[in-house]
Amino acid sequence: MAFTHIRAPYAFMGYQCPMEESKAAVMPVPYDATTSFKAGTREGPHAIIFASRQVEFFDRELGRDVAEEVGIHTLPEMEPDLGSAEKTVRRVQEMAEDVIGQGKFPIMFGGEHSVSAGVVAALAKKYKNLSVLQIDAHADLRDEYEGTKFNHACAMRRIRDHVKTAVQVGIRSVCREELDYIKKARLDDCIHWGAEFDTAEVLSHLTDTVYVTIDLDGFDPSECPGVGTPEPGGLKWLQVLKLLREVSQKKKIVGFDIMELMPIPNTVQSEFFAAKLAYKLLGYSFFRG
């Protein structure tokens, strides 16, 4: 008699499609060496993947079993370079280049936001007119912080080294240096402050190919409290899903990440939130919302 008491594998949605048959690849990056407040986001990738095993395959909105139709392969966790944020970002870029080179749709789970620049750098080589949609509470536009240009507070500044267009939504925290940069670089139209934004205006600034980077502190802490640097007054679940759905309908999403989850002991609210968000965005990306 066949032995059936086997746990789901350490794979997103508990479903491991062979790499050669998959269309999407999950890259877990457990790194938080430059975190400036609460540490623990290095536990985020594992927590998202573990929680995802409780997410239903069937997406009622899309009417599809997304995981089975797309095929998802989860790679082993990347080993960061704890002595160098820059080298860690380069490792992420190499990992992403390998995934993209195999024709797979890249999905990254972090970990701190600094490493998103590595995936953007890889995608920018393939898509010359790539733009980035950021959902975040923080502008992340410092050029350097705490001795490195690859601090998580510099995430969008480093991303802007690789793309001409980045639209930032949900921003509620900024320093004077960042405001000066925004003014000098004439970025005002691409930054949407607080929890209110006009979707049509967001879309008008994005190019036809879009990478979506989501720092979970962009959401209101009442919905997703498990983040290292929470800010009050954030975005809501349905509000963000509506935005992502419309982006997928009007543009081509070529990859995304879910970053800065910091699991809270004795509750799974935030990691399930992140896993469900990733699955919804995967469905939108392949089936155009």
FENLINPE-V765558 format. One record per helix or strand. SS is the DSSP state (@ for helix, = for strand). FROM is the first residue (numbers start at 1). TO is the last residue. If there is no record, write none. Layout:
# FENLINPE-V765558
ss->SS from->FROM to->TO
ss->SS from->FROM to->TO
This chain:
# FENLINPE-V765558
ss->@ from->12 to->14
ss->@ from->19 to->21
ss->= from->24 to->29
ss->@ from->41 to->52
ss->= from->58 to->59
ss->= from->64 to->65
ss->@ from->66 to->70
ss->= from->72 to->74
ss->= from->78 to->78
ss->@ from->85 to->101
ss->= from->105 to->110
ss->@ from->113 to->126
ss->= from->130 to->135
ss->= from->138 to->138
ss->= from->145 to->145
ss->= from->148 to->148
ss->@ from->152 to->159
ss->= from->165 to->171
ss->= from->173 to->173
ss->@ from->176 to->185
ss->@ from->188 to->190
ss->= from->191 to->193
ss->@ from->199 to->205
ss->= from->209 to->215
ss->@ from->216 to->218
ss->= from->219 to->219
ss->= from->227 to->227
ss->= from->235 to->235
ss->@ from->237 to->250
ss->= from->252 to->259
ss->= from->261 to->261
ss->@ from->269 to->287
